[in-house]
Amino acid sequence: MSFATDMLAKAQTAYSDALPLHVSQMRDRRGQTHDIDALRRQVEYWQQQVDIETAKASGNNPRKPFQVVL
C-alpha cells in the first residue's frame, strides 16, 4: 500500500466514525462533535491522490498537459 492509500483508509474511517457523533446536543448536555465537512474534504483529497497513483501505475497520465495557443 502507498502512503496515499493508507491516508485514504484513515480518512474514510475517521469520517464514518464521526457521522453518528455529528449531531449530539440535548438540553444542557453536549457531546463530542466533529467537523464533518473537513473530514469529507480529506477523503476526497486522498481519493484523488490514490486515483492519480493508480493512473500513473497503469501508464495513463491523469493530469493532461495544457496547450498554449498563440
C-alpha positions in Angstrom: 0.0 0.0 0.0 1.1 3.5 -0.7 1.0 6.5 1.7 -2.0 7.9 -0.1 -3.9 4.6 0.1 -3.1 4.4 3.9 -4.2 8.0 4.4 -7.4 7.4 2.4 -8.3 4.5 4.6 -7.6 6.5 7.7 -9.7 9.5 6.4 -12.6 7.1 5.5 -12.5 5.5 8.9 -12.5 8.9 10.7 -15.4 10.1 8.6 -17.5 7.0 9.2 -16.7 7.1 12.9 -17.7 10.8 13.1 -21.0 10.6 11.4 -23.1 9.4 14.4 -21.4 12.0 16.6 -22.1 15.0 14.4 -25.5 15.9 16.0 -25.2 15.4 19.7 -26.6 18.2 21.7 -29.6 17.8 24.0 -30.7 20.5 26.5 -27.7 21.2 28.7 -25.6 18.2 27.7 -23.3 18.4 24.7 -21.5 15.5 23.2 -18.4 15.4 21.1 -18.8 16.7 17.6 -16.5 16.6 14.5 -16.2 18.8 11.5 -17.8 16.5 9.0 -17.1 18.8 6.1 -13.3 18.9 6.8 -13.3 15.1 7.1 -15.2 14.8 3.8 -12.6 17.1 2.1 -9.8 14.9 3.4 -11.5 11.8 2.0 -12.0 13.5 -1.4 -8.3 14.7 -1.4 -6.8 11.3 -0.6 -9.1 9.6 -3.1 -7.8 11.9 -5.8 -4.2 11.1 -4.8 -4.9 7.3 -5.0 -6.6 7.8 -8.4 -3.5 9.7 -9.6 -1.2 6.9 -8.4 -3.4 4.2 -10.0 -3.5 6.1 -13.3 0.3 6.6 -13.3 0.9 2.9 -12.5 -1.3 1.9 -15.4 0.6 4.2 -17.8 -2.1 6.9 -18.1 -1.4 10.5 -17.3 -4.2 11.7 -15.0 -3.2 15.3 -15.5 -3.4 16.3 -19.1 -0.8 18.9 -20.2 -2.2 22.2 -21.3 -1.6 23.6 -24.7 -0.6 27.2 -25.3 -2.2 28.6 -28.5 -0.7 31.8 -29.9 
